[in-house]
Amino acid sequence: MIENNEKDFIARIKSALNKSDLDASSKSPRRFEDIFPNPPRNVVQSILTQIEHRDDAKRQALLNQLVEAGKPINLNVIAHKDSAAVATAIATLANQKKTEWGDRKQVAVWKHPAINALGLTEILAAQNITVHHTSFANTETKTDGRSRIRKQIIESFIGVTAADYCVADSATLVMKTRAGQARTVSLVPAIHIAVIYIDQILANLKELYALLKTDPEFSETGITNCLTFISGPSKTADIEATMVQGAHGPREVYLFVITGDHSVPQAEDKHRPHDVIT
């Protein structure tokens, strides 16, 4: 039995599609392009121009907005001038934090220019912390490589990633999945650390979608390139309406923003879908 509210809902959908139960031939169905039109090119171009000509003062304003937006969702936003300062801060954080089990500290990091520039392997080795890179070794098969990387990520108490963008008004990290950049690095370890440059901070989703619409890489890979949105630590209030963090992912998230370099490194390589460890 269809309830009246269901009938009303279906009727509204049919009206939007120009369909009628009484006379199907009286109206022609609307085309997909009519229902979901592309935004005018001049609107997209206007947004892109605004991003391109954003000066230091406006970038700083977006960073300030991001810091404030991150507070209610427990996203710790920390700004430093360069990669060296960020690397030192990450090393200090890794030294202060305790593992959830065992005494051996292990960290999983993305294969990405921004992360490579930190030199975490050498810096953390001084603290007896092992760093695992999420990329295949030349001597191992893809099957063995996937198994090894997943095991190392599971054993790590910190995961370090880059991000493609960060939306200031909602404090949301936006991350594409590529070879050497497993999603699990941001999901499995108890602590997720992300590193971005100040140029990667966007005002809102409109700016994000404008950039994605004109991004050659995104157009080429399409839906085979997973896009992950992260707003703070994992959280749920399913049980007795009590908020718990870390139930389905990291319990702590830190975002380090490099402010002194406006040259954002790009991903080193593209991928085929089967090369990616999620």
Backbone hydrogen bonds, N-H to C=O, Kabsch-Sander energy under -0.5 kcal/mol:
donor,donor_aa,acceptor,acceptor_aa,energy
3,E,1,M,-0.6
7,K,3,E,-2.1
8,D,4,N,-2.6
9,F,5,N,-2.0
10,I,6,E,-2.6
11,A,7,K,-2.5
12,R,8,D,-2.1
13,I,9,F,-1.9
14,K,10,I,-2.5
15,S,11,A,-2.3
16,A,12,R,-2.1
17,L,13,I,-1.6
18,N,15,S,-1.1
19,K,14,K,-3.3
26,S,23,D,-1.4
30,R,17,L,-1.4
34,D,31,R,-0.8
35,I,31,R,-1.6
36,F,32,F,-2.8
43,V,40,P,-0.9
44,V,40,P,-1.7
45,Q,41,R,-2.8
46,S,42,N,-1.8
47,I,43,V,-1.8
48,L,44,V,-2.4
49,T,45,Q,-2.5
50,Q,46,S,-2.0
51,I,47,I,-2.1
52,E,48,L,-2.6
53,H,49,T,-2.1
54,R,51,I,-1.4
59,R,55,D,-2.3
60,Q,56,D,-2.5
61,A,57,A,-1.9
62,L,58,K,-2.1
63,L,59,R,-2.3
64,N,60,Q,-2.5
65,Q,61,A,-2.2
66,L,62,L,-2.6
67,V,63,L,-2.4
68,E,64,N,-2.0
69,A,65,Q,-2.7
70,G,66,L,-1.8
71,K,67,V,-0.9
71,K,68,E,-0.5
74,N,71,K,-1.5
75,L,70,G,-2.9
76,N,74,N,-0.7
76,N,253,V,-2.2
77,V,75,L,-0.9
78,I,76,N,-0.6
78,I,255,L,-3.1
80,H,257,V,-2.8
86,V,82,D,-1.7
87,A,83,S,-2.8
88,T,84,A,-2.1
89,A,85,A,-2.0
90,I,86,V,-2.6
91,A,87,A,-2.3
92,T,88,T,-2.2
93,L,89,A,-2.3
94,A,90,I,-2.9
95,N,91,A,-1.8
96,Q,92,T,-1.9
97,K,93,L,-2.4
107,V,130,T,-2.9
108,A,158,I,-2.5
109,V,132,H,-3.0
110,W,160,V,-2.0
111,K,180,G,-2.6
112,H,110,W,-1.0
115,I,112,H,-0.6
116,N,112,H,-3.4
117,A,113,P,-2.0
118,L,115,I,-1.4
119,G,115,I,-0.6
119,G,116,N,-1.2
123,I,119,G,-1.8
124,L,120,L,-2.9
125,A,121,T,-1.3
126,A,122,E,-0.9
127,Q,124,L,-1.4
128,N,125,A,-1.8
129,I,124,L,-2.3
130,T,105,K,-2.0
130,T,128,N,-0.5
132,H,107,V,-3.4
134,T,109,V,-1.9
135,S,133,H,-1.7
140,E,137,A,-1.3
145,G,141,T,-2.7
146,R,142,K,-2.6
147,S,143,T,-2.1
148,R,144,D,-2.5
149,I,145,G,-2.7
150,R,146,R,-2.5
151,K,147,S,-1.9
152,Q,148,R,-2.3
153,I,149,I,-2.4
154,I,150,R,-2.3
155,E,151,K,-1.8
156,S,152,Q,-0.7
156,S,153,I,-0.8
157,F,106,Q,-2.1
158,I,106,Q,-1.0
159,G,191,I,-2.6
160,V,108,A,-2.9
161,T,159,G,-0.5
161,T,193,I,-2.7
164,D,174,V,-2.2
165,Y,174,V,-1.8
166,C,200,Q,-2.0
167,V,172,T,-2.9
168,A,166,C,-0.6
168,A,202,L,-3.4
169,D,203,A,-1.5
170,S,167,V,-0.5
171,A,167,V,-0.9
172,T,167,V,-1.8
173,L,171,A,-0.5
173,L,230,I,-3.3
174,V,165,Y,-2.7
175,M,228,T,-2.6
177,T,226,C,-1.8
178,R,176,K,-0.6
178,R,181,Q,-0.6
181,Q,178,R,-2.1
183,R,277,I,-0.6
185,V,182,A,-1.3
186,S,183,R,-1.7
187,L,183,R,-0.5
187,L,184,T,-0.6
188,V,184,T,-2.9
191,I,157,F,-1.3
192,H,252,E,-2.6
193,I,159,G,-3.2
193,I,191,I,-0.5
194,A,254,Y,-2.9
195,V,161,T,-1.8
196,I,256,F,-2.5
198,I,258,I,-2.3
200,Q,197,Y,-2.2
201,I,198,I,-1.5
202,L,166,C,-3.1
202,L,200,Q,-0.5
208,L,204,N,-1.5
209,Y,205,L,-2.9
210,A,206,K,-1.9
211,L,207,E,-2.0
212,L,208,L,-2.5
213,K,209,Y,-2.2
214,T,210,A,-1.0
215,D,212,L,-1.0
219,S,215,D,-2.4
220,E,216,P,-1.9
221,T,217,E,-2.4
222,G,218,F,-2.5
224,T,221,T,-1.7
225,N,222,G,-1.7
226,C,224,T,-0.9
228,T,175,M,-3.1
228,T,226,C,-0.5
230,I,173,L,-2.4
232,G,230,I,-0.5
234,S,250,P,-2.1
236,T,244,V,-2.1
240,E,238,D,-0.8
241,A,237,A,-0.7
242,T,239,I,-1.9
243,M,241,A,-0.6
244,V,236,T,-2.7
246,G,234,S,-2.9
246,G,250,P,-0.6
251,R,190,A,-2.2
252,E,190,A,-1.4
253,V,74,N,-0.6
254,Y,192,H,-2.6
255,L,76,N,-3.4
256,F,194,A,-3.0
256,F,254,Y,-0.6
257,V,78,I,-2.6
257,V,255,L,-0.5
258,I,196,I,-2.8
258,I,256,F,-0.5
259,T,80,H,-2.8
259,T,257,V,-0.7
260,G,81,K,-1.9
264,V,262,H,-0.9
275,D,272,R,-2.3
276,V,273,P,-1.3
278,T,276,V,-0.6
